[in-house]
Amino acid sequence: MPQMTSIGQSGPQVHPLGYGGMGLEGYYGKSDDEEGLQALGQAIDLGMMIDSADAYGNGHNESLIGRAIKGRRDEALVATKFGIVFEKGHDYSKLPTGWKFDVRINGTPEYAQRCLDLSLDRLGVDHLDLWYLHYPDPSIPIEESVGAMASAVEAGKVRQLGLSNVTADELRRAHAVHPIAAVQFEYSLWRREVEAELLPCVRELGATLVAWSPLGSGFFSGTLDQIPERDFRLNNPRLRGENLSTNRDRFAPLTELAAELDVTTAQLALAWLLHQDSVLPIPGTRYPKRVLENAGAAELRLDDATLSRIDELAPTGLAEGGTLIP
Ligand SMILES: NC(=O)c1ccc[n+]([C@@H]2O[C@H](COP(=O)([O-])OP(=O)(O)OC[C@H]3O[C@@H](n4cnc5c(N)ncnc54)[C@H](OP(=O)(O)O)[C@@H]3O)[C@@H](O)[C@H]2O)c1
């Protein structure tokens, strides 16, 4: 068993890797609920925090997780998010994603309250272990959103608070209202911008950086040859058309390094993240056997020479194409 860690300084003990539930909603290829339940069960057995959002599958993901934790709530740590709006006929702020459809965000106290009760209901629990604002709402100060989230902690419905896709400045302002235990941002071998400001700020505040898409949405699986039509990843410029093959060539030395170390590319990508202080990666997979494979990354020790070599092979800015979320 690897050394367990905590979310923030005072959170419960968890596996150093979490489990990302988004892929169980068919965004990256067809998903089967029964197999998804096995993958979730495997992650819970290992003590991994389960990551969801009310947006994933429009609530279905939380319901599926509710089924996975039924009868074993005490063993399971569940994190979810709110803020993405599904209802039509409103003028909430649009996120600048560049996707072919609009994503709108509502971080108002009234909406937070409504979403929380729905999430608790779908998960079948009386409290969340960690609750995130999915994106900051540009139309209101972040202090207002976090103030509402803090009320949920006082009411006993939430244990710890998190933010997702924020700047260091937003994090500091929010943290002044209520301690923020976790911050989600994309972080992987091809997206290292957090190292400049956000990650140092997370460490200074004693929080945890929860790395989303730690495998580059599957790019660092070593198995992604092309993206099928209708796959959500076609919204990611790095994985589209010529960029995909250009990036495959640029990052190929990492696959060679993984082979040299006798580990899979996914394990190397996750192990590298686990060697960064205060970082908890949350890889997603539809398959229980890959949950185990990914967990193997927590057993790997990379020496300084190997870490320096990875820095040389995957410097910030190496990838061709923009990012999924700016
Ligand atoms: N806060 C946010 O805005 C935000 C945004 C995006 C994601 N997230 C969270 O982050 C989690 C992870 O991100 P992600 O799902 O986008 O990307 P990811 O974890 O980087 O990659 C997932 C992809 O990698 C494949 N994979 C996983 N382990 C593998 C292995 N050992 N060998 C080969 N392939 C493997 C999966 O395919 P298979 O299913 O076929 O194994 C899936 O296609 C999400 O589930 C979600 O919880 C948060």
The ligand as an SDF file (V2000), in Angstrom:
LIG
                    3D

 48 52  0  0  0  0  0  0  0  0999 V2000
  -12.3920   20.5750  -13.0860 N   0  0  0  0  0  0  0  0  0  0  0  0
  -12.4860   20.4520  -14.3780 C   0  0  0  0  0  0  0  0  0  0  0  0
  -12.7880   21.4300  -15.0940 O   0  0  0  0  0  0  0  0  0  0  0  0
  -12.2150   19.1240  -15.0070 C   0  0  0  0  0  0  0  0  0  0  0  0
  -12.0710   19.0340  -16.4070 C   0  0  0  0  0  0  0  0  0  0  0  0
  -11.8080   17.7770  -16.9570 C   0  0  0  0  0  0  0  0  0  0  0  0
  -11.6850   16.6560  -16.1270 C   0  0  0  0  0  0  0  0  0  0  0  0
  -11.8620   16.7740  -14.7740 N   0  0  0  0  0  0  0  0  0  0  0  0
  -11.7370   15.5970  -13.8870 C   0  0  0  0  0  0  0  0  0  0  0  0
  -10.4950   14.9480  -14.1470 O   0  0  0  0  0  0  0  0  0  0  0  0
  -10.7190   13.5580  -14.3860 C   0  0  0  0  0  0  0  0  0  0  0  0
   -9.6520   12.9920  -15.2920 C   0  0  0  0  0  0  0  0  0  0  0  0
   -9.5520   13.7270  -16.4880 O   0  0  0  0  0  0  0  0  0  0  0  0
   -9.8820   13.1050  -17.9130 P   0  0  0  0  0  0  0  0  0  0  0  0
  -10.8000   11.9450  -17.7660 O   0  0  0  0  0  0  0  0  0  0  0  0
  -10.2560   14.2520  -18.7510 O   0  0  0  0  0  0  0  0  0  0  0  0
   -8.4920   12.6430  -18.4990 O   0  0  0  0  0  0  0  0  0  0  0  0
   -7.3060   11.6580  -18.0770 P   0  0  0  0  0  0  0  0  0  0  0  0
   -7.5210   11.0700  -16.7600 O   0  0  0  0  0  0  0  0  0  0  0  0
   -6.0790   12.4520  -18.3500 O   0  0  0  0  0  0  0  0  0  0  0  0
   -7.4240   10.5480  -19.2120 O   0  0  0  0  0  0  0  0  0  0  0  0
   -8.5190    9.7060  -19.2990 C   0  0  0  0  0  0  0  0  0  0  0  0
   -8.3210    8.8460  -20.5480 C   0  0  0  0  0  0  0  0  0  0  0  0
   -7.1660    8.0370  -20.3820 O   0  0  0  0  0  0  0  0  0  0  0  0
   -7.4880    6.6750  -20.5940 C   0  0  0  0  0  0  0  0  0  0  0  0
   -6.7150    5.9030  -19.6080 N   0  0  0  0  0  0  0  0  0  0  0  0
   -6.7510    6.0290  -18.2510 C   0  0  0  0  0  0  0  0  0  0  0  0
   -5.8840    5.1720  -17.6760 N   0  0  0  0  0  0  0  0  0  0  0  0
   -5.3130    4.4900  -18.6840 C   0  0  0  0  0  0  0  0  0  0  0  0
   -4.3380    3.4620  -18.7440 C   0  0  0  0  0  0  0  0  0  0  0  0
   -3.7780    2.9950  -17.6460 N   0  0  0  0  0  0  0  0  0  0  0  0
   -3.9630    2.9750  -19.9610 N   0  0  0  0  0  0  0  0  0  0  0  0
   -4.5240    3.4680  -21.0920 C   0  0  0  0  0  0  0  0  0  0  0  0
   -5.4630    4.4330  -21.1050 N   0  0  0  0  0  0  0  0  0  0  0  0
   -5.8430    4.9410  -19.9190 C   0  0  0  0  0  0  0  0  0  0  0  0
   -8.9740    6.5550  -20.3890 C   0  0  0  0  0  0  0  0  0  0  0  0
   -9.4830    5.5790  -21.2670 O   0  0  0  0  0  0  0  0  0  0  0  0
  -10.2600    4.2600  -20.7660 P   0  0  0  0  0  0  0  0  0  0  0  0
  -11.5180    4.7260  -20.1230 O   0  0  0  0  0  0  0  0  0  0  0  0
  -10.4510    3.5540  -22.0770 O   0  0  0  0  0  0  0  0  0  0  0  0
   -9.3340    3.5570  -19.8390 O   0  0  0  0  0  0  0  0  0  0  0  0
   -9.4910    7.9490  -20.8120 C   0  0  0  0  0  0  0  0  0  0  0  0
   -9.7500    7.9820  -22.1940 O   0  0  0  0  0  0  0  0  0  0  0  0
  -12.1380   13.5340  -14.9690 C   0  0  0  0  0  0  0  0  0  0  0  0
  -12.6970   12.2460  -14.8920 O   0  0  0  0  0  0  0  0  0  0  0  0
  -12.8270   14.5500  -14.1070 C   0  0  0  0  0  0  0  0  0  0  0  0
  -13.1900   13.9530  -12.8730 O   0  0  0  0  0  0  0  0  0  0  0  0
  -12.1020   18.0000  -14.2100 C   0  0  0  0  0  0  0  0  0  0  0  0
  1  2  1  0
  2  3  2  0
  2  4  1  0
  4  5  1  0
  4 48  2  0
  5  6  2  0
  6  7  1  0
  7  8  2  0
  8  9  1  0
  8 48  1  0
  9 10  1  0
  9 46  1  0
 10 11  1  0
 11 12  1  0
 11 44  1  0
 12 13  1  0
 13 14  1  0
 14 15  2  0
 14 16  1  0
 14 17  1  0
 17 18  1  0
 18 19  2  0
 18 20  1  0
 18 21  1  0
 21 22  1  0
 22 23  1  0
 23 24  1  0
 23 42  1  0
 24 25  1  0
 25 26  1  0
 25 36  1  0
 26 27  1  0
 26 35  1  0
 27 28  2  0
 28 29  1  0
 29 30  1  0
 29 35  2  0
 30 31  1  0
 30 32  2  0
 32 33  1  0
 33 34  2  0
 34 35  1  0
 36 37  1  0
 36 42  1  0
 37 38  1  0
 38 39  2  0
 38 40  1  0
 38 41  1  0
 42 43  1  0
 44 45  1  0
 44 46  1  0
 46 47  1  0
M  CHG  2   8   1  16  -1
M  END
$$$$
